[in-house]
Amino acid sequence: MIKDKVVIITGASSGIGEATAKLLSSKGAKVVLGARRDDKLKHIVAEIEAGGGHASYRELDVTKQADNDEIVSLAKERFGRVDAIFLNAGIMPNSQLSALKTDDWHQMVDVNIKGVLNGVAAVLPTFTEQKFGHVITTSSVAGLKAYPGGAVYGGTKWFVRDFMEVLRMESALEGTNIRTATIYPAAINTELLGAIRDKATAEAMQKVYDQYGISPERIADIVAFAIDAPADTTINEFTVGPANQPW
């Protein structure tokens, strides 16, 4: 059941996060949205509420533990509980390693890895105490196979895969009933490519997305499917992409 569940979504100001917020709220969920662009969040929340949904938001930098803690507190204050968290924030400023864009490397680690760690650290005490909860993350097909130009990005997404698998196993062993779902999208039309500063990489990636890219609503459907599964069932991984893309 999705109706009345309280779901926190990071990276919620556009793309997959925005699409998921709108879909879940249309199915009766109460959504709490976080991202760095609070002007966009304000607009999305207003849109949801105008349609009769329930939503709240706060500015969120996933690299800061305090921000993650505060959005969990907001969900509890506004809606009384937390049922699921969708850790969707991520960046992909890809480049060849020889380009030595080390600032991009460290930023990917901070957002794609530490952002997940901070989100889980913020919500895990609540989920452990109540003995239920759902952690959903956006990884990438780059978290399943290696791609030239994506060494660091792929590495961060491989981390997410391992981390989520261990979270699932430890929850089962500890009897906390925390469900997990890791999503591995291929070419999805979002703002992800906008962070690529390496010109050759950006042009090559844009061609792929122009040819194959599909709507972020397709990933939102997967999130809804995972949340809607029975409470005694974990669907741990989803690999999702355009039917015509040979990823």
N, C-alpha and C positions, 0 to 999 in steps of 0.2 A: 504493500500500500504506500502510495506517495502522499495522499491527502493528509494534511496537518503535520507532516514531518518538517522539522526545522533543519535547513541545509545551509551551511556556510560555503560560499564559492569565492575563491581567490582568482585573480586575473579576470575579474568579472566585468571590466569596462568595455569589452569588445569581443568579437570572435566567438570562440567556444564558450567562454564564461558567460557572456551576454546571452547567447542562444540558449544555454542551459538554464539560466535564471528565468527566462521568459517561459520556457517549456514547463519547468517544474512548477512555477507559480500558476500556470494555466491548469495544472493538474491538482491544484490545491495545496501545494507545499508552501511553507513560509521561508523565504530566502533572505539570507544576510550576505550582502555583497561587499567585497573588498578589492581595492586596486589603488594605484597611485593617483589616478585621474578622477578626483571626486566630483568634478563637474559632469563627467560622463555617467558616473554612478547615480548621481542625483536625477539625471534625466531618465535613466533606465528604471529606477525605483518609482518615479512619478508615472511612467508609462504602465508599469505593473499595477500600481494602485488605482490608476484611472480605469483599468480593466477589471477591478474588483479583487485583485490579488493582495497579498501581504508581503511586504518587503522592507528591508532596512539596509543601511550602508554605513561604511566609514572608510576614510582614507587608510590604505594599508600598504606598507613596504614589507614584503615577505622576508626580507633579509634582517629585519629587526624583531627579536623575540617579543618585545613589549607590544608591538603592533598586533602580532598574532594572538597574544594573550587577551588583548583588549577586544578583538573581534569576537572571540569566544564569549567573553563577558557580555558583550552587546547582545549576542544571540540569546543568552540566558535572561538578561534583563528585559528584552523586548518581547520574547516569545516563550520564556520559561524553561527552555531545554535546548539540547543539541542532539540531533539524530544522525547527521552525516556531515562530512566536510569534503569538499571537492577541491583538491590542491592542484589548481590548473595553471597558475602563473608560471611563465617560462619565457626564455629568450633564446634566439638562435643566430648570433652573429658569426656565422661560419667563415672559415678561410683556410688556406693551406697552412700547415704548421710552419713552413719556411718563411711565411709572411710575418711571423713573430708578433702577432697582435695580442700580446700578453694581457693587456687590459681587458680585452674581450674574454679571454680565457677565464680570468678571475671573476668577471661579472657573471659568466655562465655558472660557475661553481656556486657563487653567492645566491643567485636566484633559483637555479634549477635543483641544486642539492640542499643548500642551507634553508631555502624557502620551504622545502618539504619537511626537513627536520624540525624547523620552527613551528610549522603548522601542526605536525603530529605532537610535538612536545606541549603545545598549547591545549590540545583537545584530549590527549590521552588520559590525564587524570580523571576527567569527567566520564569518558567512556569506560574506564576501568571501574570507577565507583558504581556507575549505573548498570554495569555488566551488559552493555550493548552499545553499538555505534557502527558507523560505516566510514571508512577512509577510502576515498577515490582519488587517483592521481592521473595526470596526463603525462605519459612518457612519450615515445615516438617509435616508429619503425627503426630509427637510428639507435634505439635501445635494444634492438634484436639483432642487427647486423651492422657491419662497418661500412662507412661511405667516405671516400676521399673528400677532404675539406671539412669533415665533421668529426674530427678526432676528439675534441674537447666536448662539443655538444653531445656526441654519442656517448662519451664516457659518463657525462652527467646523467644521461637517460638509462644507461646500464646500471648505474648506482640505484636509481629509483626502482628498477626491476628487482634487484637483490633485496633492497630495504623493505619493499612491500611484501615480498615473499616471506621474509623472516618475521615481519609484523604479523602476518596471517598465522604462521606456525606457532609463534609464541602466544598469541591470543588463544589459539586452540588448546595449547598445553596449560595455560593459566586459567582457562574457563571463563574468559571475559566476554566471549561471544562477539568480538569485534570483527566485522566483515571487511574485506578489502576488495578493491577492483583497480587494476592498472590498465590504462587504455594506451594502445600503441597506434596513433594515427599516421597515415601516409600523407598525401598532398591534400590539405584542407585549406580552403581560402580564408586566411585570417591576416592579421598584421605582422605575423611572424617574420616574414622576409624583410620587413622594414628596418630591422636591426643590423642587417648584413652590410658592413662598410667596405668589404673587399669587392671591387667592381666586377671582376671576372666571375667570382662565386655568385654574386647577386644576379648577374645576367643569366647564368646557367640555371640557377634555381628558379628564376622567374619563368623561364621557358617551360620547365617541368610543370609548374603550377598553372601556367596558361593552358597547357595541353590537357592536364589531368584533374586539376583541383575541383573539389566538391565543397558543398556548403557546410559551415560549422554546425548547422542544425542536425547533420548526420551524427555528429559526436554527441550532441545533446540527447538524441534518441537513445544512445548507448548508456549514458549516465542514468536516464530515466528507467531504462530496462534493468540496470543493476540494482537501483534503489527499490524498484517494485518487486524484485524477487522475494520469496518467502524468507522470513527472518532466520530460518535454520539453514539457509543456503548461501554459500559464497561463490560468486562467479568471479574468479580471481584475475583473469586476463581477457582482454579484447583486442585483437589486431584488426584495424579498420582502415579502409582506404577506397579510392575509386576502383570500380570494377574493371576499368580498362587500363589501370596503371600496373606495370610489371615491377612493383616494388619488392 
